[in-house]
Amino acid sequence: MSNLTMHWINDLPGTLTQIRRALRPDGLFLASMLGGDTLIELRHAITVASMERTGGLGSHLSPLANVADVGGLLGGAGFSLTAVDVDTVTIMFPDAMSLLYALQDMGENNAVHGRQMRRQTLIAAAAVYQAMYGREGGAVPATFQVIYMSGWAPHASQQKAKTRGSAQACSASSCCSGSDGPDRCRWRTSEKF
């Protein structure tokens, strides 16, 4: 089980493979991690401030996995019966600087080695954040995308998908009605069209 720590991993595909190998057959892996839309407001503000102050972009926030990629990562690591879900949580902070201090206190700094943001860029980013997203009274939202994932270590006892074309009944209610009967269903994969 891993709860909100996997976004710090540098080699996520390799780590997932090692976790799957460590599980006993039919063992369950559960995890949650921050997703790519986490702190999207801060990402936008830093982009604007960086362009304004330095004339370019830098990697000031750690990269995060997108929810669309997580299922593929689990499958690529050899997990079976995978599931992925996502929640988006918005937390209000009194102002942009309060958010930045809270992130620092949580230890959620940039994990990219040697990428320190200049103080003037940080202050400009807070001002841009406040201007773009500030609500009445000065409060600002911070969005956190939490990706939940599960997967099982493969085992012979697990349910398996049927082979393509092995259906004995047509699932479309209108295709097998009338005089055609179920043996002449036009949706059967064994019949050539």
Summary of the structure (lengths in Angstrom):
residues: 193
radius of gyration: 24.3
end to end distance: 49.0
largest distance: 78.1
contacts: 488
relative contact order: 0.21
helix: 35%
strand: 19%
